């Protein structure tokens, strides 16, 4: 099938179909264990890059979505300290709960009972993967910087080289200005993924296409009282531009809150006739770079939460390719050292 090209880049949904095709399973695939796996956004990127995945996730619907769409198995389990995993991974990845570091979560850090980092570090210590990688909100580098430095020291004491960076999802083909912290513990040879769309990001309009101008069945429109609330919210927060979805630029960060909650911060589409409506599940998924074949399980609210909590698969794929290149570089160095000994 020939891919349509627009403005020197593929149409967005063609881009997703091309970039996020699951390859056939291979017996020699390196194993990635995904802690706090959610619905599998990170795992999808790794499977596309040629990894086998096993996920651990406490929420039933998210676990079901992972199992429905991916090759890998996802175990529904609430992780605790010193986790007993099914097997030893080549790579350990995860998105430990970010509430302790997000502004909305009050940034309590280590004092927050929802903190998943001790569990993640315990797993790295016990299984000693070749690479360990986690994703979290950029707020870790600010109010909770001291705690982040503790995490880095703990990983270095386990014998790893530790590097971190804030990646903007729009720079890799996701139609969203989502900035997240990625931290990698490795044994040498790490290179951050190339910014493939730095100067040509996909816009929200390119992602949604015809969806942006119509009202699907069962659309949820803002009422007149909600419109008035939005107006007051924007005045109080000194918004320069209305917080409607602007189709000529990447979207604001997609979160659980702005997908599902009827608040002034809601991601919403303003139709040509002036009415505002909430995004559908599929529209939220497109902004997060989930391909249209990826089906979410559970109630609508659950699906919104799964989408908002996910690592965008296109960004995950870019990171996974860097992980694979790092593994290959390390194996090549080890093989040369063995041959010379």
Secondary structure, DSSP 8 states (H G I E B T S, - for coil): ----EETTEE-HHHHHHHHT------TT--EEEEET-TTSHHHHHHHHTT-EEEEEES-HHHHHHHHHHSSSEEEE----SS---SS--SEEEE----TTTSTTTTT-GGG-TT--HHHHHHHHHHH--SEEEEEEEGGGGTTTHHHHHHHHHHHHHTT-EEEEEEEEGGGGT-SB--EEEEEEEESS-------TTSSS---HHHHHGGGGGS--TT--B--HHHHHHHHHHHHHTT-SS-SS--TTS-B----HHHHHS-STT--EEE-TTS-EEE--HHHHHHHTT--TT----S-HHHHHHHHHHS--HHHHHHHHHHHHHHHHHHHHHHHHHHHH-
